[in-house]
Structure formats: C-alpha cells, structure tokens
Amino acid sequence: MESNFVDYVKILCRSGKGGKGSMHLRHVKYNPNGGPDGGDGGRGGSIYLRGNHNYWTLLHLKYERHIFAEHGGNGGRDKCHGTDGKDVYIDVPCGTVVYNAETGRYVCDVTYDGQEVLLLKGGRGGLGNFQFRTATNQAPRYAQPGEPMQEMTVILELKLLADVGLVGFPNAGKSTLVSALSNAKPKIANYPFTTMEPSLGIVGYRDGKSFVMADIPGIIEGAAEGRGLGLRFLRHIERNSLLLFMVPGDTDDIRHEYEVLLNELRQFNPELLDKQRVLAVTKCDLLDEELIDMLRQELEASPSATLGETRVVFISAVTGYGLDELKDVLWAEMNAESNKLAAVTTTESIAHRDKDMTRFQAEMADEGEDDDIEYVDIAEDDIEDLDDFEYED
C-alpha cells in the first residue's frame, strides 16, 4: 500500500515570458498625423511558494511534474496594453525547504502559514513604439520584445516543524509515548519499524499550554550511511528545537545505545549536537523500583562525555510512570535561554541560509516599480520587420 506521507518531490517550474510591445502607426482620415500608438506587452506570470497549514505532506504535488505560469499578452494598437500573465501559487506545508535540483544550492524555505516566497519572476513586457517617440523621432518603427521566461527544476523537501523530536531505536516506545501524551494515534506493534512515517502530536501542559511532539521512525546503527529507514527521516529532526532520546530500560547498556544514536546524528549533521537533549529511559514498567534507583544512580554518578549535563528521566508510557516529570523537564528545557537559538532549520548554518536567501531575493526582485526601470537599447536583431507595419485607412 502506497504511503500518503510524501516529504520529497522534484518539479520543473517555469515562469511566463513577457509579451511583445506593439509596433503600430495610426493613420486615419480624421487624424492624419496620428503617429505611433503601439501598446506595451504584458508581464509574464510569476511562480510563488505559499505556506499553508492545511497541508502536512507534499502528496498533492507528487504528480505535478511541471508547473508553468502564463505568458504575457502582446501589446496592441491604440496603445492597448497586453494582458498580464496569471501568477501561480504553489501551496506547501510549513517547514518546506527548496533546493535547486541542478546545483543543489539552497533557495529558500517556507516556515509559517501564509508566507509567500517568490520562486521565479515572470518576464517584463516589451515597450511599444509609442514609448519611443521623441521630438526628433516622431515615428519610431521598432518595438521592444518581452523578457524571456525563467526556468528551474526545484526539489521540495519537507522537514516537520515540532518542539520535541523523538530519537531512538525501533521498539524504543516512541509511538506509545506520543499516543499516551497526545491524541495522536500512531500505529503501535511489537516489531521493529512499526512506524513507517513521521507523525505529530500536540501534548497538553499546565494552564492551557501545549507543545508539539514528533514521532519519527526508528534509527539503527549505520542510518547515516543509508541503512534502515533512518536516513530518509533524519532530516525531520533538524527542525525540532529539542531532542528526546529514548532508550528502553531493559537494554544491556543504556549509555552505549545513547552514544550510538548521538553518533548517527553527528554523522548526518554535526549541527544537531548543538540542540538541547533529554534522555528518557522507557519501559520502566518492566523494572522494579530498586533497579530503577540503581540505574539512576549509575547514570548520575559517572556521566560520560557524551551524556554530560543531559537530563535523565525514567518513564513508562503504559502505566504513566514519570510522564508528568517528563513534561516538566521538556517544558523547562524548551524555554531555557540556552535553547532559544539552538534550532537548525536547514542543512546549512543559519548564516549561510540568510546569505543565500538575500542573494536569491536580490536576483529575483525588482529594485523598484516597473515605471522606474531603464530599458536597454534595442539590438538590431530585436527590431521587428518593417513590413509588419499596420496602417489604418
């Protein structure tokens, strides 16, 4: 059965080209000296990305291989302006990142509902010969062609936006925890890779407060090299402001499993290590109080270099043991000053993203209104054939 969760699509996008300016000389019996009256061409349609909170996957774009905007209409006689091409808006879920498929360069990202980002700008329409009339050239016999269209093959990549991302091996109890803390109903079963696609759950807290938790498919050792399902979904962790590592309490070595998970994140994107982390020891319903106390003392007494000051919480999603303490710890860590700037939104650093975004907007956006733009001199090849002149009787 095909999954409805689609987080990666490749689309060929093309903006509209500008319409040609009209080259027309008006000559009628009641106005024998009418002169040039060719109108300007219309602008081509642009392509925009627009954040839409009603979408949570890219499924609606999976079969949209080509998205083209309309071309601008050509100018006409009597100074008639050509029709402007219709703009195209591509609705995407919040958290979508865009890359140039040919160069791999980061283009932009859409992070909130209603955000509009210009992807490809339509070509400007050419000026008609009416615009080129002067005192010394009262009957210009040329018009300007429209600007060409722009084309780019883009990759749209969705990274889930959540406050807390769950990191753990298969069967660590991630889906069970999400179902216990929220109204989300992920599939739960006692076999590896039960969770095949990420899901989000809203966790209620005190005084009407809440936060979003992301259940991400299990990671195995070697996921950063492509093993298992982890490589496909590791990018969703980049959007989470806090990472909750989950290790079952009945495992042989809790510290070792935590270090393996941490190493996979380091290999995938070292910036993930800058995020705040909390370690949850799960399935404590299988342990007695004496064993839980012994494990807690062991982890707190001699923390490793990787564990450091990471908070450790013992929980059981089945019985509810330690869940209130877990929510308190997560809320405190999320609102800590040290965690407010730790979120990573792309595979590049924030500075690199802002630099590329500034350059992209400078290339695509006009410096001012169309009336303020200086058109370049018309090349000889761009001048229409003089035999195409139209005269009115």
C-alpha positions as CSV (number, residue, x, y, z in Angstrom):
1,M,0.0,0.0,0.0
2,E,1.4,3.4,-1.0
3,S,2.1,5.8,1.8
4,N,0.2,9.1,2.0
5,F,3.2,10.8,3.6
6,V,5.3,12.4,0.9
7,D,8.2,14.6,2.0
8,Y,10.3,14.9,-1.2
9,V,9.2,16.0,-4.7
10,K,11.0,17.3,-7.8
11,I,9.2,19.8,-10.0
12,L,10.1,21.7,-13.2
13,C,8.9,25.3,-12.7
14,R,8.8,27.9,-15.5
15,S,7.6,31.5,-15.2
16,G,5.8,33.3,-18.1
17,K,7.7,35.4,-20.7
18,G,6.8,39.0,-21.2
19,G,4.6,40.0,-24.2
20,K,6.0,41.9,-27.2
21,G,5.4,45.6,-27.5
22,S,3.3,46.6,-30.5
23,M,4.7,48.5,-33.4
24,H,1.8,50.3,-35.0
25,L,1.4,53.6,-36.8
26,R,-2.0,55.2,-36.6
27,H,-3.2,57.0,-39.7
28,V,-7.0,57.7,-40.2
29,K,-8.7,60.4,-42.2
30,Y,-9.9,62.3,-39.1
31,N,-6.4,62.2,-37.6
32,P,-3.8,62.1,-40.5
33,N,-0.9,62.7,-38.1
34,G,-1.8,60.1,-35.5
35,G,1.7,58.8,-35.2
36,P,2.8,55.7,-33.2
37,D,0.3,54.1,-30.9
38,G,1.7,50.7,-30.2
39,G,1.0,49.4,-26.7
40,D,3.2,47.7,-24.2
41,G,3.3,44.0,-23.8
42,G,2.0,42.4,-20.6
43,R,4.3,40.9,-18.0
44,G,4.6,37.1,-17.6
45,G,3.2,35.3,-14.7
46,S,5.5,34.6,-11.7
47,I,5.7,31.5,-9.5
48,Y,5.3,31.8,-5.7
49,L,5.6,29.4,-2.9
50,R,2.9,29.8,-0.2
51,G,2.8,28.3,3.3
52,N,-0.5,26.5,4.0
53,H,-1.1,24.9,7.4
54,N,-3.9,22.8,5.9
55,Y,-1.2,20.6,4.2
56,W,1.1,18.4,6.2
57,T,2.8,16.5,3.3
58,L,3.7,17.1,-0.3
59,L,1.3,14.5,-1.6
60,H,-0.7,17.0,-3.6
61,L,2.5,17.8,-5.6
62,K,3.7,14.3,-6.1
63,Y,2.3,14.0,-9.7
64,E,2.8,17.7,-10.5
65,R,5.9,17.3,-12.6
66,H,5.6,20.6,-14.4
67,I,4.2,23.9,-13.2
68,F,4.1,26.7,-15.8
69,A,2.9,30.3,-15.4
70,E,1.1,32.1,-18.2
71,H,2.9,34.2,-20.7
72,G,2.1,37.9,-21.0
73,G,0.0,39.1,-23.9
74,N,1.4,41.2,-26.8
75,G,0.6,44.9,-26.9
76,G,-1.9,46.2,-29.5
77,R,-2.9,49.3,-31.5
78,D,-4.4,52.3,-29.9
79,K,-1.9,52.0,-27.0
80,C,-3.6,48.8,-25.8
81,H,-1.6,47.1,-23.1
82,G,-1.1,43.3,-23.3
83,T,-2.7,41.2,-20.7
84,D,-0.6,40.2,-17.7
85,G,0.1,36.5,-17.3
86,K,-1.6,34.9,-14.3
87,D,0.7,34.2,-11.3
88,V,0.9,30.7,-10.0
89,Y,0.9,29.9,-6.2
90,I,2.2,26.6,-5.0
91,D,0.8,25.7,-1.6
92,V,3.2,23.8,0.5
93,P,3.2,22.7,4.2
94,C,5.0,24.8,6.7
95,G,8.6,23.6,7.0
96,T,9.2,23.1,3.3
97,V,12.8,23.7,2.1
98,V,13.6,24.4,-1.6
99,Y,16.8,23.5,-3.4
100,N,18.0,23.9,-7.0
101,A,17.9,20.4,-8.3
102,E,20.8,21.0,-10.8
103,T,23.2,22.8,-8.5
104,G,22.0,21.6,-5.1
105,R,22.0,25.2,-3.9
106,Y,19.7,26.2,-1.1
107,V,17.0,28.5,-2.4
108,C,14.5,29.3,0.3
109,D,12.3,27.8,3.0
110,V,8.6,28.3,4.0
111,T,8.1,28.2,7.7
112,Y,4.8,29.8,8.6
113,D,1.2,29.9,7.3
114,G,0.5,32.5,4.7
115,Q,4.2,33.1,3.9
116,E,4.7,33.9,0.2
117,V,8.2,33.5,-1.4
118,L,8.9,34.5,-5.0
119,L,10.4,31.5,-6.7
120,L,10.6,32.6,-10.3
121,K,9.8,36.0,-11.6
122,G,7.9,36.5,-14.8
123,G,9.4,38.4,-17.7
124,R,8.6,42.1,-18.1
125,G,6.6,43.1,-21.2
126,G,8.3,45.0,-24.0
127,L,7.6,48.6,-24.7
128,G,5.5,49.5,-27.7
129,N,6.7,52.1,-30.3
130,F,4.6,54.7,-28.6
131,Q,7.1,54.8,-25.7
132,F,10.0,55.6,-28.0
133,R,8.6,58.7,-29.7
134,T,10.7,61.8,-29.3
135,A,10.9,65.2,-30.9
136,T,13.4,64.1,-33.4
137,N,12.0,60.6,-33.9
138,Q,8.2,61.1,-34.2
139,A,7.5,57.8,-35.9
140,P,9.7,55.1,-34.3
141,R,9.5,52.0,-36.4
142,Y,10.5,49.5,-33.7
143,A,9.2,48.0,-30.5
144,Q,10.7,46.0,-27.7
145,P,10.4,42.3,-27.2
146,G,9.3,40.9,-23.9
147,E,11.8,39.5,-21.4
148,P,12.3,35.7,-21.6
149,M,10.9,33.3,-19.0
150,Q,12.9,31.7,-16.2
151,E,13.1,28.0,-15.6
152,M,14.3,26.0,-12.7
153,T,14.0,22.4,-11.6
154,V,13.5,22.5,-7.8
155,I,13.5,19.9,-5.1
156,L,10.9,20.5,-2.3
157,E,11.8,18.8,0.9
158,L,9.6,18.8,3.9
159,K,11.0,18.9,7.4
160,L,8.5,18.6,10.2
161,L,8.1,21.6,12.5
162,A,7.9,20.4,16.1
163,D,9.1,21.4,19.5
164,V,10.3,18.0,20.6
165,G,11.6,15.3,18.3
166,L,11.8,11.7,19.4
167,V,15.1,9.8,18.7
168,G,15.5,6.2,19.3
169,F,15.9,2.7,18.0
170,P,13.0,0.7,16.7
171,N,10.7,-0.5,19.5
172,A,12.0,2.1,21.9
173,G,8.4,3.1,22.8
174,K,8.3,6.4,20.8
175,S,4.8,5.8,19.3
176,T,3.5,4.6,22.6
177,L,4.7,7.8,24.3
178,V,3.1,10.0,21.7
179,S,-0.2,8.2,22.0
180,A,-0.1,8.5,25.8
181,L,0.7,12.2,25.9
182,S,-1.5,13.4,22.9
183,N,-4.5,12.5,20.9
184,A,-2.3,11.2,18.0
185,K,-2.9,7.5,17.2
186,P,0.3,6.2,15.5
187,K,0.4,2.5,14.7
188,I,1.8,0.5,17.7
189,A,3.0,-3.1,17.5
190,N,5.7,-5.3,19.0
191,Y,8.0,-5.5,16.0
192,P,10.8,-3.2,14.5
193,F,9.9,-0.4,12.1
194,T,6.2,-0.4,13.0
195,T,6.3,3.4,12.4
196,M,6.9,3.9,8.7
197,E,6.2,7.6,8.5
198,P,6.5,10.6,10.9
199,S,3.5,11.9,12.8
200,L,2.8,14.9,15.0
201,G,1.0,15.1,18.3
202,I,0.0,18.1,20.5
203,V,0.9,17.5,24.1
204,G,-1.1,19.4,26.7
205,Y,0.6,21.0,29.6
206,R,-0.4,23.1,32.6
207,D,-2.6,26.2,32.3
208,G,-3.7,25.5,28.8
209,K,-0.1,25.5,27.5
210,S,1.0,22.9,24.9
211,F,3.8,21.8,22.7
212,V,4.2,19.7,19.6
213,M,6.0,16.3,19.6
214,A,7.2,14.5,16.5
215,D,7.2,10.7,16.3
216,I,10.0,9.8,13.9
217,P,10.7,6.3,12.6
218,G,13.4,4.4,14.4
219,I,17.1,4.8,13.7
220,I,19.5,2.0,13.5
221,E,23.3,2.0,13.7
222,G,24.5,3.0,10.2
223,A,21.5,5.0,9.4
224,A,23.7,8.0,8.3
225,E,25.2,5.7,5.6
226,G,21.8,4.7,4.3
227,R,20.9,1.6,6.4
228,G,17.3,1.1,7.6
229,L,14.7,3.9,7.4
230,G,16.7,6.5,9.4
231,L,18.4,8.3,6.6
232,R,15.1,9.2,4.9
233,F,13.7,10.7,8.1
234,L,16.7,12.1,9.9
235,R,16.2,15.5,8.2
236,H,12.9,15.9,10.2
237,I,15.0,16.1,13.4
238,E,16.7,19.2,12.1
239,R,13.5,21.3,12.6
240,N,13.0,20.2,16.2
241,S,14.1,22.6,18.9
242,L,14.7,19.8,21.5
243,L,15.6,16.2,21.0
244,L,14.2,13.5,23.3
245,F,16.4,10.4,23.2
246,M,14.6,7.2,24.2
247,V,16.3,4.1,25.3
248,P,14.5,1.1,26.8
249,G,15.3,0.4,30.5
250,D,15.7,-3.4,29.8
251,T,18.6,-2.8,27.3
252,D,22.0,-4.2,28.2
253,D,23.8,-0.8,28.1
254,I,21.8,2.4,28.2
255,R,24.8,4.6,27.9
256,H,26.1,2.8,24.8
257,E,22.8,3.0,23.0
258,Y,22.6,6.7,23.7
259,E,26.1,7.2,22.3
260,V,25.3,5.2,19.1
261,L,22.2,7.4,18.5
262,L,24.2,10.5,19.1
263,N,26.9,9.3,16.7
264,E,24.3,8.8,13.9
265,L,23.2,12.4,14.3
266,R,26.7,13.6,14.3
267,Q,27.5,11.9,11.0
268,F,24.3,13.1,9.4
269,N,24.6,16.8,10.5
270,P,27.0,17.9,13.3
271,E,24.9,20.9,14.0
272,L,22.3,18.6,15.6
273,L,24.6,18.2,18.5
274,D,24.0,21.9,19.4
275,K,20.4,21.2,20.2
276,Q,19.2,20.6,23.8
277,R,18.8,17.0,24.7
278,V,16.9,14.9,27.2
279,L,17.3,11.2,27.8
280,A,14.2,9.2,28.6
281,V,14.7,5.6,29.9
282,T,11.5,3.9,28.7
283,K,9.6,0.7,29.6
284,C,10.2,1.2,33.3
285,D,7.1,-0.9,34.0
286,L,9.4,-3.9,33.3
287,L,11.7,-2.8,36.1
288,D,11.2,-2.7,39.9
289,E,11.9,0.4,42.0
290,E,15.2,-0.9,43.2
291,L,16.6,-1.5,39.7
292,I,15.3,2.0,38.6
293,D,17.1,3.6,41.5
294,M,20.3,1.7,40.7
295,L,20.2,2.8,37.1
296,R,19.5,6.4,38.0
297,Q,22.5,6.5,40.4
298,E,24.7,4.8,37.8
299,L,23.9,7.4,35.1
300,E,24.1,10.4,37.5
301,A,27.2,9.2,39.4
302,S,29.6,8.9,36.4
303,P,28.2,10.7,33.4
304,S,30.1,10.2,30.2
305,A,31.4,12.9,28.0
306,T,28.5,12.4,25.6
307,L,25.9,12.4,28.3
308,G,27.3,15.5,30.0
309,E,24.5,17.5,31.7
310,T,21.7,15.9,29.8
311,R,18.7,15.4,32.0
312,V,17.6,11.8,32.5
313,V,14.0,10.8,33.2
314,F,12.7,7.3,33.8
315,I,9.2,6.7,32.3
316,S,6.6,4.2,31.4
317,A,4.1,5.2,28.7
318,V,1.9,2.2,29.5
319,T,1.4,2.9,33.2
320,G,2.0,6.6,33.1
321,Y,5.0,6.4,35.4
322,G,7.2,9.6,35.2
323,L,5.2,11.2,32.4
324,D,4.4,14.3,34.4
325,E,8.0,14.7,35.4
326,L,9.0,14.3,31.7
327,K,6.6,17.0,30.6
328,D,8.0,19.3,33.3
329,V,11.6,18.6,32.1
330,L,10.7,19.1,28.4
331,W,8.9,22.4,29.1
332,A,11.8,23.7,31.2
333,E,14.4,22.8,28.6
334,M,12.4,24.2,25.7
335,N,12.1,27.6,27.5
336,A,15.7,27.7,28.7
337,E,17.7,30.6,27.3
338,S,20.4,28.3,26.1
339,N,17.9,26.5,23.8
340,K,16.3,29.5,22.1
341,L,18.8,29.8,19.3
342,A,19.6,26.1,19.0
343,A,17.1,25.3,16.3
344,V,18.6,24.3,13.0
345,T,16.3,24.9,10.1
346,T,18.4,23.7,7.1
347,T,21.4,21.6,6.4
348,E,23.4,24.7,6.1
349,S,24.1,27.1,9.0
350,I,21.6,29.9,9.7
351,A,24.2,32.4,8.5
352,H,24.7,30.6,5.2
353,R,21.0,30.3,4.7
354,D,20.4,34.0,5.2
355,K,23.3,34.9,2.9
356,D,21.9,32.7,0.1
357,M,18.3,34.0,0.7
358,T,19.5,37.6,0.4
359,R,21.3,36.9,-2.8
360,F,18.3,35.0,-4.2
361,Q,15.9,37.8,-3.4
362,A,18.3,40.4,-4.9
363,E,18.4,38.4,-8.1
364,M,14.7,37.9,-8.4
365,A,13.1,41.1,-7.1
366,D,12.9,44.4,-8.9
367,E,14.8,47.4,-7.4
368,G,11.6,49.5,-7.8
369,E,8.4,49.8,-9.8
370,D,8.2,49.0,-13.5
371,D,8.0,52.7,-14.4
372,D,11.4,53.3,-12.9
373,I,13.2,50.6,-14.8
374,E,15.5,51.7,-17.6
375,Y,15.2,49.5,-20.6
376,V,18.4,48.7,-22.5
377,D,18.9,49.8,-26.1
378,I,17.3,47.7,-28.7
379,A,19.5,45.5,-30.6
380,E,19.2,45.3,-34.4
381,D,18.1,41.6,-34.1
382,D,15.2,42.6,-31.8
383,I,13.6,45.1,-34.2
384,E,10.6,43.7,-36.0
385,D,10.4,43.6,-39.7
386,L,9.2,46.9,-41.2
387,D,6.9,45.0,-43.5
388,D,4.8,44.2,-40.4
389,F,3.7,47.8,-40.0
390,E,0.0,48.3,-39.9
391,Y,-1.8,51.4,-41.2
392,E,-5.4,52.3,-40.8
393,D,-7.3,53.8,-43.6
